[in-house]
Amino acid sequence: MNTKPIGIAALLFALPFYAQADAVSELEAQYRAKGAGPFSAAAGEALWNKGFIDAKSGKERKCTLCHTTDLTRPGKHVRTGKVIEPMAPSVNPKRFTTVKKIKKWFVRNCKWTLGRECTAQEKGDVLAFLKNL
Ligand code: HEC
């Protein structure tokens, strides 16, 4: 019996999960090097749902404004109306696979939502929450 095709299929299926584990654990190591940790999914979820008042507009901003509260479903950019693919890696295996991408969006989204960059602890907590969805 030739088992090769099954082996390759299993490998291709597993690859996105390895990539995610790699990118997330690389970032976690960087956050720990800055003195953060241990990371809490519960704290990450609380931050995800927390409202922050924008100093200029006086309006409330939240992660869920664009990503919604059901992370297995697509979100919608609150300003541009563009569809944002689901955040849950269980339905979107491309999530959290690139250190560069995660870093870029943490900077942008934290600045927009919180009015400042997130701390290493906050980023580690949010990833702890998101990575297992
Ligand atoms: C104004 C809309 C908006 C808000 C608010 C927002 N995001 Fe995002 N976020 C995006 C867009 C757009 C992307 C990039 C497109 C994509 O990845 O589908 C993204 C991507 C990300 C990514 C990268 C995911 C990956 O696969 O690498 C992370 C992490 C993230 N957001 C976290 C957050 C957190 C945490 C908050 C709240 C502090 C937040 N976002 C609030 C629009 C938003």
Residues whose N, C-alpha, C, O or C-beta is under 5 A from the ligand:
A	BS01	HEC	K62 C63 L65 C66 H77 V78 I84 E85 K94 R95 F96 T97 T98 K101 I102 W105 N109 C110 T113 V126
